[in-house]
C-alpha cells in the first residue's frame, strides 16, 4: 500500500491506499478502534485489494497521526473527507471497528452523499436514547480507572479482553507496544469523553450492516448493537468464534459479510 499523509491545522493524518488495476472500482475505508492503528485491518487488505480501492488511516491521536490538537469526531470526519477529496473519491463504503465507528457515523451524518454504505463492526450507535446518564458517566471514568492499573496489567487486560484467538491477542499487544501508558490513558480519556460530548441523534439514508462478535464482552457493546438493530431495522449479523476484535478473530466471515453487503448494496 502507498503511504500518504494529509496536513491540517490540527496535525498530520497518515493514511495508506491501494487501487486495483481496473477502473471504476468501489472504495472501502477501514477505520480502526481505540489505541489501535491501521494495521488492525491487515487481514482485510489481501482479501479486498485486487477488486476494490482500499484506504486505511491512523485516526487522529493514533498510530503515526500524532501529535494532534483539539481532537473531536467532527474534526476526524473532516480529515476523512480531506483524504477522499485528495484521492478524488466521490463515494465510499465505510467500515468502522469499535471507536472507529464514531468518525464513520459522524462522517455519514455530515456528508451522506459521499457514503455508499456503512459496516458497524463491534461498535455502538450515536443517539441520545441509547445511553443513560449512568452510561455516559461511566464513559468519563475510563481514564481515572485505567490509571490504577500497572503498565503491564493495562496492556494485558486490554489485549485479552478484545480477543479470542492468539492472532488478535498478539496483534493488539503489538499495536499497544509503541505507546507509553500515559498515551494509552490519554487516548481512552479523550475518545470516550468526546463521544459523551458529541453524542446526538443521527439518521442515515444509506444502508447499514451491524456485525457483532458472538463473544464480544466489551462494555455494553452487545446490548447497544442489539438495541440499535431493533430500533432501526438494520440487519445484525453475528460473527462466530469472535470477541470484540472480530475482524482479527474470524477474518473469513467478516470479509465475506463485508463483500456480500457491498455487492447487495450496489446491485
Phi, psi and omega in degrees: 000148179273127181272125179227176177211158179235127182260130173227177181291344180272335182158189179255126179252124182264142178213166183227139184221143172223136182236134180289166182294325183288146180275157177077016181291144175291156182248138174239128175252123179257128181240121189281173182269182184298137180062012179255196176206186188298337182290352176303339184252024182297334178284347179264334186300305183298327182291322188256341193295333183280340184248336184233155166285126183243129177237128171244150177213153171271110180304143177314138184082000183235156176054232179277351184275049175225148358286163179208130184255152175056052179295139169205161178288331174296316179293323177298321178296322177295322177296319178297319176299320178299321178296313180296320178297317180297326180270004179057044179253118184283320182217152181212156167271136181251134174237116182240122181261123178053239179305331180298342177288339183286313174299326180295315180293320178297317178299315180297328178287323183276324185228060184300332181291346182259004183246127177269335180178160183228127174256114181267103188258104181050044179238183182229161188274154161285145178151130185296319188290341185286334191241128176281169176299326178293318178303312182292326177296317180294328177300324181281351180265354183302316182296308180296325179293318181298331181295338180283342180280146170290161181303311181296316182294322180297312180296317182297314182294322180293314181294319182290321186291333184263354190240155173236344181242157176302324180301308183295320179299310181293324179294318179295318177299321180296319181288330178282335189306316182289347186270139170283157179305320181297324179291318179301312182294321178298315179299317180297314182296314181291315184296312180287318180297320181291326177299317179300324181286318187267353183303134179200167178286139179222145171231147184237136179273357182253162180293147180228136175237130177258126176246135185220125176296137183293343179245023179288112180244016179286117178049228178250029183305314182300314180298314182296318180297318180295317178294320178302312180296318180295319184288324187254339186085004177297137178295139177242116180249133182269129178269121184287147175052047183217143173261213184294324178272062189295325182287348173264323180289318181222071183295331181299311180290318180300314179299317179296319179297316180295314181298314179297321179297316180296313182298321179291324182291330184258358182280000000 
